[in-house]
Amino acid sequence: MLGGDFLEDGIEIYCKRELETLSLAIGYYRKKRGLTQSKLASLAGVSRQHIGAIESPSMRRPFSVELLIKICY
C-alpha cells in the first residue's frame, strides 16, 4: 500500500479511483470494438456476469493481470 486513506476493504482511495477508471475504459473499448459483454467474456474465458462486474464503476470483483491481458487482446 502507498500509505493513504483506506476504505473498509483495505483498498486505498487512490487505487479505488484508478480501478474505477480502468473499469470504465474496459467497457468503453469493448463497445468501440463492437463486442458485447457476452462475446468479450467468451473470448476471455469468463462469464458475462464477471465482465459486467469488472466494467462496473463500483467494481468489487477482483481480477488477475492475466485476465486483464486477455480482455485487452
N, C-alpha and C positions, 0 to 999 in steps of 0.2 A: 504494500500500500504506500501511497505517496505522502501520507500524513496530512489529511484534511478532514472535512466534516464527513461523518459517517451516517448512513441510513441504517435502519433496523437490521437489514440483511447483510451488512458489512461492506456494501459497495459504496465507494466514495462518491460524493456528488459529482465530481469531475468525471469519473468513469461512467456514471449514470447518463450524463449528457452525451458523452461520446457514444455510448451504446444506443441511445435514442436516435442519434444522427445516423449511425450505421444501419439501424433497423429501417429507417425511412429511406435511406439510399438503396437498400436491397429491394424494397418494394418499388421504388422509382425505376431502377434499372431493369427489373423484371418486366414491368409494364412497357418500358421503352423497347425491350427486345420482343414484345408481343407474346409473352408467356403468361399463362395462368398460374396460379399458385399450385394447382394440381400437376401441371406439366413440369414446373420447376422442381417440385417435390419428387416426381418420378425420376427426373434427371439426377437429382442429388441423392436419391435413395432414402428419403424420409417421407413422413406423412404430410398431407396438405395442411393438417392442423398444426404440425410443427413449423412449417413455413409461415403460416398465419401468425403464430405466436412470436416468431422471430421478427416479422415485419411490424408487429405492434409497437408503437412508441413507448408503451409502458411495459415493455418486454420483461418477462420474468423467466423465460425459457432459456436455460443455458445451452450453448452450442460450442462445438470444438473448432479449432482453427482448420482442421481437416474438412469439416462441413462448410465452413466459410469459403474455402478454396473451391470446393465442388459447386457451391452456389455461384461463385464468380465465373466459373467456366460455363 
